């Protein structure tokens, strides 16, 4: 528990200040997993339940953008990811 508290109050904010946003997020996620395992599992369950729906939503956003950009002749790459 001491390590979780240190992580949340010291290391995660330090990573944020250094611009290491993915590390900050991972540190916070891991701290939550060990500090509040029930809450973490509930959040994880809800993410898994809505994964397909969120994926479809991303596709709904990407498809019209791709059509417009292709029509305009723009060279592009669009990536979607579930968060």
GROMACS elastic network, one bead per residue, 0.5 to 0.9 nm:
[ bonds ]
;  ai    aj funct       b0    kb
    1     4     6  0.50384   500
    1     5     6  0.62585   500
    1     6     6  0.86362   500
    1    31     6  0.86719   500
    1    34     6  0.76791   500
    1    35     6  0.62594   500
    2     5     6  0.51764   500
    2     6     6  0.62010   500
    2     7     6  0.85415   500
    3     6     6  0.50455   500
    3     7     6  0.60069   500
    3     8     6  0.86435   500
    3    31     6  0.82086   500
    4     7     6  0.50333   500
    4     8     6  0.62440   500
    4     9     6  0.86142   500
    4    27     6  0.88575   500
    4    28     6  0.86493   500
    4    30     6  0.81145   500
    4    32     6  0.77821   500
    4    34     6  0.72465   500
    4    35     6  0.64118   500
    5     8     6  0.52451   500
    5     9     6  0.60498   500
    5    10     6  0.80782   500
    5    31     6  0.76133   500
    5    35     6  0.83292   500
    6     9     6  0.52833   500
    6    10     6  0.53570   500
    6    11     6  0.67419   500
    6    12     6  0.87096   500
    7    10     6  0.54932   500
    7    12     6  0.58239   500
    7    13     6  0.85374   500
    7    27     6  0.66496   500
    7    28     6  0.73526   500
    7    31     6  0.67834   500
    8    11     6  0.63893   500
    8    12     6  0.54389   500
    8    13     6  0.72998   500
    8    24     6  0.89705   500
    8    27     6  0.73537   500
    8    28     6  0.60806   500
    8    31     6  0.67745   500
    8    32     6  0.88402   500
    9    12     6  0.66637   500
    9    13     6  0.66122   500
    9    14     6  0.87835   500
   10    13     6  0.57611   500
   10    14     6  0.61663   500
   10    15     6  0.87779   500
   11    15     6  0.60847   500
   11    16     6  0.85682   500
   11    24     6  0.76686   500
   11    27     6  0.77426   500
   12    15     6  0.51211   500
   12    16     6  0.62506   500
   12    17     6  0.87583   500
   12    21     6  0.87919   500
   12    23     6  0.75960   500
   12    25     6  0.74746   500
   12    26     6  0.86023   500
   12    27     6  0.59933   500
   12    28     6  0.65255   500
   13    17     6  0.62129   500
   13    18     6  0.86358   500
   13    24     6  0.70185   500
   14    17     6  0.51089   500
   14    18     6  0.62651   500
   14    19     6  0.87023   500
   14    20     6  0.85624   500
   14    24     6  0.80218   500
   15    18     6  0.50907   500
   15    19     6  0.62898   500
   15    21     6  0.66289   500
   15    22     6  0.86725   500
   15    23     6  0.65255   500
   15    24     6  0.52650   500
   15    27     6  0.89756   500
   16    19     6  0.51008   500
   16    20     6  0.55205   500
   16    21     6  0.54600   500
   16    22     6  0.87355   500
   16    23     6  0.81265   500
   16    24     6  0.57814   500
   16    25     6  0.87371   500
   17    20     6  0.74812   500
   17    21     6  0.86234   500
   18    21     6  0.82173   500
   19    22     6  0.87258   500
   19    24     6  0.87552   500
   20    23     6  0.54492   500
   20    24     6  0.62082   500
   20    25     6  0.87937   500
   21    25     6  0.61627   500
   21    26     6  0.85677   500
   22    25     6  0.51439   500
   22    26     6  0.61695   500
   22    27     6  0.86135   500
   23    26     6  0.50305   500
   23    27     6  0.60576   500
   23    28     6  0.85651   500
   24    27     6  0.51902   500
   24    28     6  0.62609   500
   24    29     6  0.86306   500
   25    28     6  0.51628   500
   25    29     6  0.61063   500
   25    30     6  0.86047   500
   26    29     6  0.50194   500
   26    30     6  0.60958   500
   26    31     6  0.84942   500
   27    30     6  0.52075   500
   27    31     6  0.60880   500
   27    32     6  0.86019   500
   28    31     6  0.50964   500
   28    32     6  0.61681   500
   28    33     6  0.85802   500
   29    32     6  0.51910   500
   29    33     6  0.61736   500
   29    34     6  0.88921   500
   29    40     6  0.82660   500
   30    34     6  0.64514   500
   30    35     6  0.84666   500
   31    34     6  0.54337   500
   31    35     6  0.57839   500
   31    36     6  0.80528   500
   32    35     6  0.50596   500
   32    36     6  0.53336   500
   32    37     6  0.68825   500
   32    39     6  0.79487   500
   32    40     6  0.62661   500
   33    36     6  0.57576   500
   33    38     6  0.81746   500
   33    39     6  0.79566   500
   33    40     6  0.52628   500
   33    41     6  0.77290   500
   34    37     6  0.55279   500
   34    40     6  0.83624   500
   35    40     6  0.88913   500
   36    39     6  0.55725   500
   36    40     6  0.62114   500
   36    41     6  0.87891   500
   37    41     6  0.60969   500
   37    42     6  0.85876   500
   38    41     6  0.52178   500
   38    42     6  0.62309   500
   38    43     6  0.86993   500
   39    42     6  0.51143   500
   39    43     6  0.62307   500
   39    44     6  0.85550   500
   40    43     6  0.52125   500
   40    44     6  0.60855   500
   40    45     6  0.85751   500
   41    45     6  0.60095   500
   41    46     6  0.85821   500
   42    45     6  0.50882   500
   42    46     6  0.62624   500
   42    47     6  0.86951   500
   43    46     6  0.51488   500
   43    47     6  0.62506   500
   43    48     6  0.87318   500
   44    47     6  0.51453   500
   44    48     6  0.63261   500
   44    49     6  0.87264   500
   45    48     6  0.51870   500
   45    49     6  0.62321   500
   45    50     6  0.88276   500
   46    49     6  0.50506   500
   46    50     6  0.63380   500
   46    51     6  0.85160   500
   47    50     6  0.53571   500
   47    51     6  0.58873   500
   47    83     6  0.86716   500
   48    51     6  0.51457   500
   48    52     6  0.81285   500
   49    52     6  0.75495   500
   49    53     6  0.84245   500
   50    53     6  0.52683   500
   50    54     6  0.60686   500
   50    55     6  0.85598   500
   51    54     6  0.52053   500
   51    55     6  0.61279   500
   51    56     6  0.87239   500
   51    82     6  0.74533   500
   52    55     6  0.50615   500
   52    56     6  0.63175   500
   52    57     6  0.87161   500
   53    56     6  0.51949   500
   53    57     6  0.63077   500
   53    58     6  0.88103   500
   54    58     6  0.63141   500
   54    59     6  0.87519   500
   54    82     6  0.69095   500
   54    83     6  0.89761   500
   55    58     6  0.51837   500
   55    59     6  0.63962   500
   55    60     6  0.87340   500
   55    80     6  0.84182   500
   55    81     6  0.79057   500
   55    82     6  0.67644   500
   56    59     6  0.50663   500
   56    60     6  0.61931   500
   56    61     6  0.87730   500
   57    60     6  0.50020   500
   57    61     6  0.64400   500
   57    62     6  0.87459   500
   58    61     6  0.51971   500
   58    62     6  0.61794   500
   58    63     6  0.86862   500
   58    80     6  0.62991   500
   58    81     6  0.77276   500
   58    82     6  0.81110   500
   59    63     6  0.59215   500
   59    64     6  0.89165   500
   59    80     6  0.78368   500
   60    63     6  0.57097   500
   60    64     6  0.72167   500
   61    64     6  0.63189   500
   61    65     6  0.68130   500
   62    65     6  0.52487   500
   62    66     6  0.61020   500
   62    67     6  0.87430   500
   62    78     6  0.72317   500
   62    79     6  0.83048   500
   62    80     6  0.76842   500
   63    66     6  0.52246   500
   63    67     6  0.63615   500
   63    68     6  0.88796   500
   64    67     6  0.51392   500
   64    68     6  0.63404   500
   64    69     6  0.86405   500
   65    68     6  0.53104   500
   65    69     6  0.61129   500
   65    70     6  0.85099   500
   65    78     6  0.87835   500
   66    69     6  0.51648   500
   66    70     6  0.59511   500
   66    71     6  0.83967   500
   66    76     6  0.85189   500
   66    77     6  0.88437   500
   66    78     6  0.78331   500
   67    70     6  0.52707   500
   67    71     6  0.60855   500
   67    72     6  0.86714   500
   68    71     6  0.50778   500
   68    72     6  0.62556   500
   68    73     6  0.86894   500
   68    74     6  0.88720   500
   69    72     6  0.50998   500
   69    73     6  0.62149   500
   69    74     6  0.53223   500
   69    75     6  0.77738   500
   69    76     6  0.76380   500
   70    74     6  0.59126   500
   70    75     6  0.76696   500
   70    76     6  0.84938   500
   71    74     6  0.77700   500
